[in-house]
């Protein structure tokens, strides 16, 4: 049995979302920090939701009694889709918060399973967006374990996404986190040669779908996945026409065993959380981008008032 870490000296206030980074270097350190966090919660009568890769969940199950006090959620459908993670956390937390108990969560992204640098960047962006997504509630406390021994580890970048850091069982404010600082995106890579380009405007959606279908079929993409991509592309291009100056530019190419469809227009998406959570019945707008995140394997959105909007849709190609 792994020994628990010393109890933390601070707790979230009654009306606060708390987001902590927990750097660790070994299986033993992972267990020490997470089990200590879980035991603090259980002793305080709090619910615990664990969303980690399955092999990490198995480690925790082997150290904790299976009495139902810790709720392990299935991350299979969202683990490799950064744009779906905030919506999933909302559902998991709302389910347990509705029972009237304070909630703690443990969330670790499957960094080692990331399929590209673009996916790693979107996972990191998700960590930063969590602070905005839950700033207005509900109240809960999220611990994010992060393996600093990974070859892809970028601890300094991750630190800038978390208001607090946990070390040796203690939670301390993170002096490198500034809520007013914009996210430091890595610039999008250049379009891969050769690529196809198509200028579209009102009335060009059928031709745009045909362009994408022709490119996809050359790369072996068809049936359901092609239908999903065509629908996602229609949603993005329609937004360009309605909100992006009436026109846009489509580029398509293959990269890292994926078909990439890039849309550029002169519009601006002011809400960085657009499309990240399931729209409710009364919500006006926002359904298109949510649908796009559900249909594509990865979605990259870059938008500024000066440079307009670029959206890249990634669809995995058949092996």
Buried (B, 14 or more C-beta within 10 A) or exposed (E): EBEBBEEBEEBBEEEEBBBBBBBBEEEEBBBBBBBBBBBBBBEEEBBBBBBBBEEBBEBBEEEBEEEEEBBBBEBEEBBBBBBBBBBBBBEBBEBBBEEEBBBBBBBBBBBEEBBBEBBBBBBBBBBBBBBBBBEEEBBBBBBBBBBEEEEEBBBEBBBBBBBBBBEEBEBBEBEEBEEEEEBEEEEEEEBEEEBBEBEBBEEBBEEBBEBBBEBBEEBEBEEEBBEBBBBBBBBBBBBBBEBBBEBBBBBBBBBBEBBBBBBBBBBBBEEBBBBBBBBEEEEEEBEBBBBBBBBBBBBBBBBEEEEBBBBBBBBBBEE
